Amino acid sequence: MHDLPTTGHELRSTVSSSGQLELTLVEVPVVAPGPNDVLIRVEATPINPSDLGLLLAGADLSTAIATTLDGVPVVTASIDPKVLGMLVGRFDQSMAVGNEGAGTVIAAGEAASAQALLGRTVSVAGGSMYASYRTIDAGACLVLPEGTPARAGASSFVNPLTALGMVETMRAEGHHALIHTAAASNLGQMLVKVCQADGVELINVVRSEAQVATLAALGATHIVNSSAPTFMADLTAAITETGATLAFDAVGGGTLASNLLTAMEAAANAKPGAYSRYGSTTYKQVYIYGGLDRSQTVLSRNFGFSWGLGGWLLTPFLMKAGGETIGRLRQRVADELTTTFASHYANAVALEGALDLAAIADYARQATGAKYLITPHGD
């Protein structure tokens, strides 16, 4: 292992008790792999919405300032005191960022399972992926098909497993159709393909006619535009047709979750004999799994009493699902990596580029079709 790198760089995020966010690159030693470990040269790692909470910590980016310290880029920004109170547990800790990524195994421990990965391109959801190198247990790696570039496997965990997890949750909870908001995203396009393959009715909620066209080109059947004046009528009609009683909402704030429940209630009440002064007995569930809108979630209680609103995250779902289900889902992702679960990126930046103020402002918008990929070695 004498030819292996001894140091690399990690992108770190620190929140000070005084209310400052600091983003910087830190030189760290490369950890030699243990018996069951592999050392990955990280070549592609996406900036997912799920990464931004840790990375940016809700800072006010209008206050962001870029400087250098000993030739290393540093970005600082102020954090509103109202937000700061929720970050006490991470005060003054330099935290590594990046949920998932892919790269080449350049060293491996002596275990056969680790040695088998030497020289292979793998993807992993191991955290701390905004880095030059990552040492991790071989069992955590998803081996990409021969010839598959790291870029194609960089987003093979969070979005694909979330899409599959939504369908698994639907089945487990006795629902028969889905509603998905912010549906033109990379994740949303994967969900369209999964539901088509699995024969699941899916209602896609988007916010522009351009996004309607994007999903229509994929063959999506039920697409409703939340910016259209006929949104509620269109949504209710789609729910009436599909019988959807479960929604996954990426927006979180505002009235969208309430509108979903209201439309589900209206569709249920349209059935002959369904009227009750207490509302329909059809159970309706909305799971908030994202925060594109950081404002308050507002509910107008006009959807009876048979409903639920909760949070949904991938990691708790996987913990509950168990090893057999996880293995089955991961295998499906590997089999359909360049088809169903293909990801698309608008921009690619090196680690230093991820600290460019213009880039930060861009990827922090979480705009559909503007996903960023970090290529730590500039590949």
C-alpha positions as CSV (number, residue, x, y, z in Angstrom):
1,M,0.0,0.0,0.0
2,H,3.1,2.2,-0.1
3,D,1.9,3.8,-3.4
4,L,-1.5,4.8,-2.0
5,P,-2.2,8.5,-1.2
6,T,-1.6,9.4,2.4
7,T,-3.8,12.4,2.6
8,G,-6.9,13.7,0.9
9,H,-9.5,16.5,1.2
10,E,-13.0,16.5,2.7
11,L,-15.6,19.2,2.4
12,R,-16.7,20.1,6.0
13,S,-19.5,22.1,7.5
14,T,-19.3,23.8,10.9
15,V,-21.9,25.7,12.8
16,S,-20.6,27.9,15.6
17,S,-22.5,28.7,18.7
18,S,-22.2,32.4,17.7
19,G,-24.4,31.7,14.7
20,Q,-22.0,31.3,11.8
21,L,-21.9,28.6,9.2
22,E,-18.4,27.8,7.9
23,L,-17.8,25.6,4.8
24,T,-14.2,24.6,4.0
25,L,-11.9,21.9,2.7
26,V,-10.0,20.0,5.3
27,E,-6.9,18.0,4.6
28,V,-7.3,14.6,6.3
29,P,-5.3,11.4,6.4
30,V,-6.3,8.5,4.2
31,V,-7.4,5.6,6.3
32,A,-5.9,2.3,5.3
33,P,-8.5,-0.4,4.9
34,G,-9.0,-2.9,7.6
35,P,-9.5,-6.6,6.8
36,N,-13.1,-6.2,5.6
37,D,-12.7,-2.7,4.2
38,V,-12.0,-1.1,0.9
39,L,-10.5,2.3,0.0
40,I,-12.5,4.1,-2.7
41,R,-11.2,6.9,-4.9
42,V,-14.4,9.0,-4.9
43,E,-15.1,10.1,-8.5
44,A,-18.7,11.3,-8.4
45,T,-21.0,12.3,-5.6
46,P,-24.3,14.2,-5.9
47,I,-25.7,17.1,-4.0
48,N,-29.1,15.8,-2.9
49,P,-31.7,17.8,-1.1
50,S,-31.0,15.5,1.8
51,D,-27.4,16.7,1.9
52,L,-28.3,20.4,2.1
53,G,-29.6,20.4,5.6
54,L,-26.2,19.3,7.0
55,L,-24.2,21.2,4.4
56,L,-25.9,24.6,4.6
57,A,-27.6,24.4,8.0
58,G,-30.4,26.7,7.0
59,A,-28.0,29.7,6.8
60,D,-29.0,32.9,5.1
61,L,-27.0,32.7,1.9
62,S,-27.5,36.3,1.1
63,T,-24.9,36.9,3.8
64,A,-22.4,34.4,2.4
65,I,-18.8,35.5,2.0
66,A,-16.0,33.6,0.2
67,T,-12.4,34.0,1.4
68,T,-9.3,31.8,1.5
69,L,-7.2,30.6,4.5
70,D,-3.7,29.4,3.7
71,G,-4.8,28.9,0.1
72,V,-7.9,26.9,1.0
73,P,-11.4,28.3,0.1
74,V,-13.7,29.2,3.1
75,V,-17.3,30.3,2.9
76,T,-19.1,31.8,5.9
77,A,-22.7,32.8,6.3
78,S,-25.0,33.9,9.1
79,I,-27.7,31.7,10.6
80,D,-30.9,33.2,11.9
81,P,-31.3,32.8,15.7
82,K,-34.6,31.1,15.1
83,V,-32.8,28.4,13.1
84,L,-29.8,28.3,15.4
85,G,-31.8,26.9,18.3
86,M,-32.4,23.7,16.4
87,L,-28.6,23.2,15.7
88,V,-27.3,23.1,19.3
89,G,-26.3,19.5,19.0
90,R,-23.8,20.3,16.2
91,F,-22.2,23.5,17.6
92,D,-18.5,23.9,16.8
93,Q,-18.2,20.5,15.2
94,S,-16.5,20.1,11.9
95,M,-18.9,17.7,10.1
96,A,-18.2,15.7,6.9
97,V,-21.0,15.8,4.3
98,G,-22.3,13.7,1.4
99,N,-24.7,10.8,1.7
100,E,-23.7,8.8,-1.3
101,G,-21.3,8.5,-4.2
102,A,-19.2,6.2,-6.4
103,G,-15.7,5.6,-7.4
104,T,-12.9,3.0,-7.9
105,V,-11.6,0.7,-5.2
106,I,-7.9,1.3,-5.1
107,A,-7.0,-0.8,-2.0
108,A,-8.7,-3.6,-0.1
109,G,-8.3,-5.6,3.1
110,E,-7.3,-9.2,3.1
111,A,-10.9,-10.6,3.4
112,A,-12.0,-12.3,0.2
113,S,-15.1,-10.1,0.1
114,A,-12.9,-7.0,0.1
115,Q,-10.3,-8.3,-2.4
116,A,-13.1,-9.2,-4.8
117,L,-13.8,-5.4,-5.2
118,L,-10.2,-4.3,-6.0
119,G,-10.2,-2.3,-9.2
120,R,-14.0,-2.3,-9.5
121,T,-16.2,0.7,-9.7
122,V,-18.6,0.8,-6.7
123,S,-21.3,3.0,-5.3
124,V,-21.9,3.5,-1.6
125,A,-24.1,5.4,0.8
126,G,-21.6,5.8,3.6
127,G,-21.7,9.4,4.5
128,S,-18.6,11.7,4.3
129,M,-18.6,11.3,0.5
130,Y,-17.7,14.9,-0.4
131,A,-14.1,13.7,-0.2
132,S,-11.2,12.6,-2.2
133,Y,-11.2,9.1,-0.7
134,R,-13.5,7.0,1.5
135,T,-12.7,3.9,3.4
136,I,-15.7,1.7,4.2
137,D,-16.8,-1.9,4.8
138,A,-16.9,-3.9,1.6
139,G,-20.4,-5.1,2.4
140,A,-21.7,-1.5,2.1
141,C,-20.7,-1.3,-1.6
142,L,-22.9,-1.8,-4.6
143,V,-20.7,-3.2,-7.4
144,L,-21.5,-1.4,-10.7
145,P,-21.6,-3.5,-13.9
146,E,-18.2,-3.6,-15.8
147,G,-17.7,-0.5,-17.8
148,T,-20.2,1.6,-15.9
149,P,-18.7,5.0,-15.1
150,A,-18.8,6.4,-11.5
151,R,-21.1,9.2,-12.7
152,A,-23.8,6.7,-13.6
153,G,-23.7,5.1,-10.2
154,A,-23.2,8.2,-8.1
155,S,-26.9,8.5,-7.2
156,S,-27.7,4.8,-6.9
157,F,-28.9,4.8,-3.3
158,V,-30.9,7.8,-2.1
159,N,-33.3,8.5,-5.0
160,P,-33.7,4.9,-6.3
161,L,-34.3,3.4,-2.9
162,T,-36.7,6.3,-2.0
163,A,-38.8,5.7,-5.1
164,L,-38.9,2.0,-4.4
165,G,-39.5,2.6,-0.7
166,M,-42.6,4.7,-1.5
167,V,-44.1,1.8,-3.5
168,E,-43.2,-0.6,-0.7
169,T,-44.8,1.7,1.9
170,M,-48.0,1.9,-0.3
171,R,-48.3,-1.9,-0.4
172,A,-47.5,-2.4,3.3
173,E,-50.1,0.1,4.4
174,G,-52.9,-1.2,2.1
175,H,-53.1,1.7,-0.4
176,H,-53.4,1.0,-4.1
177,A,-52.2,4.2,-5.8
178,L,-49.9,7.1,-5.1
179,I,-49.6,10.9,-5.4
180,H,-46.2,12.5,-5.6
181,T,-45.3,16.2,-5.5
182,A,-42.3,17.9,-7.1
183,A,-42.7,15.0,-9.5
184,A,-40.5,16.2,-12.4
185,S,-37.3,15.8,-10.3
186,N,-34.8,13.0,-10.8
187,L,-36.6,11.0,-8.1
188,G,-40.0,11.8,-9.6
189,Q,-38.9,10.5,-13.0
190,M,-37.6,7.3,-11.4
191,L,-40.9,6.8,-9.6
192,V,-42.8,7.2,-12.9
193,K,-40.8,4.4,-14.4
194,V,-41.1,2.2,-11.3
195,C,-44.9,2.6,-11.2
196,Q,-45.2,1.9,-14.9
197,A,-43.2,-1.3,-14.5
198,D,-45.2,-2.4,-11.4
199,G,-48.6,-1.4,-12.6
200,V,-49.2,1.2,-9.9
201,E,-51.4,4.2,-10.7
202,L,-49.4,7.4,-10.0
203,I,-50.6,11.0,-9.9
204,N,-47.7,13.4,-10.5
205,V,-48.1,17.0,-9.1
206,V,-45.8,19.5,-10.9
207,R,-45.7,23.3,-11.0
208,S,-45.3,24.2,-14.6
209,E,-46.3,23.2,-18.1
210,A,-42.7,22.5,-19.0
211,Q,-42.6,19.9,-16.2
212,V,-45.9,18.5,-17.5
213,A,-44.2,18.0,-20.8
214,T,-41.2,16.3,-19.2
215,L,-43.3,13.7,-17.5
216,A,-45.7,13.2,-20.5
217,A,-42.6,12.3,-22.6
218,L,-41.9,9.5,-20.1
219,G,-45.4,8.2,-20.6
220,A,-46.9,9.4,-17.3
221,T,-50.7,9.2,-17.4
222,H,-51.8,11.4,-14.6
223,I,-50.1,14.8,-14.4
224,V,-51.6,17.9,-12.6
225,N,-50.1,21.4,-12.5
226,S,-50.3,23.1,-9.1
227,S,-50.0,26.5,-10.8
228,A,-53.0,26.0,-13.0
229,P,-56.3,27.7,-11.9
230,T,-58.0,24.3,-12.3
231,F,-55.5,22.5,-10.0
232,M,-57.9,21.3,-7.3
233,A,-60.5,20.1,-9.8
234,D,-57.8,18.4,-11.9
235,L,-56.3,16.7,-8.8
236,T,-59.7,15.6,-7.5
237,A,-60.5,14.1,-10.9
238,A,-57.2,12.2,-11.0
239,I,-57.8,10.9,-7.5
240,T,-61.4,9.8,-8.4
241,E,-60.0,7.9,-11.4
242,T,-57.1,6.2,-9.6
243,G,-58.4,5.8,-6.1
244,A,-55.1,7.2,-4.6
245,T,-55.2,7.6,-0.9
246,L,-51.5,8.0,-0.2
247,A,-49.3,11.0,-1.0
248,F,-45.6,11.7,-0.7
249,D,-45.0,15.4,-0.5
250,A,-41.5,16.9,-1.2
251,V,-42.7,20.5,-0.6
252,G,-43.7,20.3,3.1
253,G,-44.6,24.0,3.7
254,G,-47.7,25.9,2.7
255,T,-51.0,24.4,1.9
256,L,-50.1,21.6,-0.5
257,A,-50.4,18.8,2.0
258,S,-53.8,20.1,3.0
259,N,-54.9,20.4,-0.6
260,L,-53.9,16.8,-1.2
261,L,-56.0,15.6,1.8
262,T,-58.9,17.8,0.7
263,A,-58.9,16.4,-2.8
264,M,-58.7,12.9,-1.5
265,E,-61.7,13.6,0.7
266,A,-63.7,15.2,-2.1
267,A,-63.0,12.1,-4.3
268,A,-64.1,9.8,-1.5
269,N,-67.3,11.8,-0.8
270,A,-68.2,11.6,-4.5
271,K,-69.0,7.9,-4.1
272,P,-72.7,7.1,-3.8
273,G,-73.8,6.9,-0.2
274,A,-70.4,8.1,1.1
275,Y,-71.7,11.2,2.8
276,S,-71.3,11.6,6.6
277,R,-71.3,14.6,8.7
278,Y,-68.0,13.5,10.1
279,G,-66.4,13.1,6.7
280,S,-65.6,10.0,4.7
281,T,-64.4,6.8,6.4
282,T,-61.8,6.4,3.6
283,Y,-58.4,6.7,5.3
284,K,-56.1,9.3,3.7
285,Q,-52.4,9.6,4.4
286,V,-49.8,12.3,3.4
287,Y,-46.1,11.8,4.2
288,I,-43.9,14.8,4.0
289,Y,-40.4,13.7,3.0
290,G,-38.8,16.9,1.9
291,G,-38.7,20.7,2.6
292,L,-38.7,22.6,-0.7
293,D,-40.9,25.1,1.1
294,R,-39.6,26.0,4.5
295,S,-42.7,27.8,5.6
296,Q,-45.2,26.5,8.0
297,T,-47.4,23.5,7.0
298,V,-50.9,24.9,7.0
299,L,-53.9,22.6,7.3
300,S,-57.5,23.6,6.6
301,R,-59.5,20.9,8.4
302,N,-62.1,20.2,5.8
303,F,-61.2,16.5,5.1
304,G,-63.0,14.7,7.9
305,F,-61.3,12.7,10.6
306,S,-60.0,9.7,8.8
307,W,-56.5,11.0,7.8
308,G,-52.9,11.1,8.8
309,L,-50.0,13.5,8.2
310,G,-46.5,12.4,9.1
311,G,-42.9,12.4,8.1
312,W,-41.1,9.8,6.0
313,L,-37.4,9.3,5.6
314,L,-35.4,6.6,3.8
315,T,-33.2,5.4,6.6
316,P,-36.0,4.6,9.1
317,F,-37.9,2.9,6.3
318,L,-34.9,0.7,5.5
319,M,-34.3,-0.1,9.2
320,K,-37.9,-1.3,9.4
321,A,-37.9,-3.1,6.1
322,G,-35.0,-5.4,7.1
323,G,-32.1,-7.0,5.3
324,E,-34.1,-9.2,2.9
325,T,-36.1,-6.3,1.5
326,I,-33.0,-4.1,1.3
327,G,-31.2,-6.7,-0.6
328,R,-34.1,-7.2,-3.1
329,L,-34.4,-3.4,-3.6
330,R,-30.6,-2.9,-4.1
331,Q,-30.5,-5.7,-6.6
332,R,-33.3,-4.0,-8.6
333,V,-31.3,-0.8,-8.6
334,A,-28.2,-2.5,-9.8
335,D,-30.2,-4.3,-12.6
336,E,-31.8,-1.1,-13.8
337,L,-29.1,1.5,-13.0
338,T,-28.9,2.9,-16.5
339,T,-32.6,2.7,-17.3
340,T,-35.2,3.1,-14.5
341,F,-32.7,4.7,-12.1
342,A,-30.6,6.8,-14.4
343,S,-29.8,10.3,-13.0
344,H,-29.2,13.5,-14.9
345,Y,-27.0,16.4,-13.8
346,A,-27.0,20.0,-14.9
347,N,-23.6,20.8,-13.5
348,A,-20.4,19.1,-12.3
349,V,-17.9,20.8,-10.0
350,A,-14.8,19.8,-8.2
351,L,-14.7,20.0,-4.4
352,E,-13.4,23.5,-4.6
353,G,-16.1,24.4,-7.0
354,A,-18.8,23.3,-4.5
355,L,-17.6,26.3,-2.4
356,D,-18.1,28.8,-5.2
357,L,-20.8,31.3,-4.1
358,A,-22.6,31.2,-7.5
359,A,-22.7,27.4,-7.4
360,I,-23.9,27.4,-3.8
361,A,-26.7,29.8,-4.6
362,D,-27.6,27.6,-7.6
363,Y,-27.7,24.2,-6.0
364,A,-29.4,25.6,-2.8
365,R,-32.4,26.4,-4.9
366,Q,-33.1,22.7,-5.3
367,A,-34.6,23.6,-8.7
368,T,-35.9,20.8,-10.9
369,G,-33.4,20.0,-13.6
370,A,-30.5,21.7,-11.9
371,K,-28.9,18.9,-9.9
372,Y,-25.2,19.2,-9.1
373,L,-22.6,16.5,-9.1
374,I,-19.3,16.8,-7.3
375,T,-16.3,15.2,-9.0
376,P,-13.6,15.4,-6.2
377,H,-10.7,14.8,-8.6
378,G,-12.1,16.9,-11.4
379,D,-12.7,13.9,-13.6
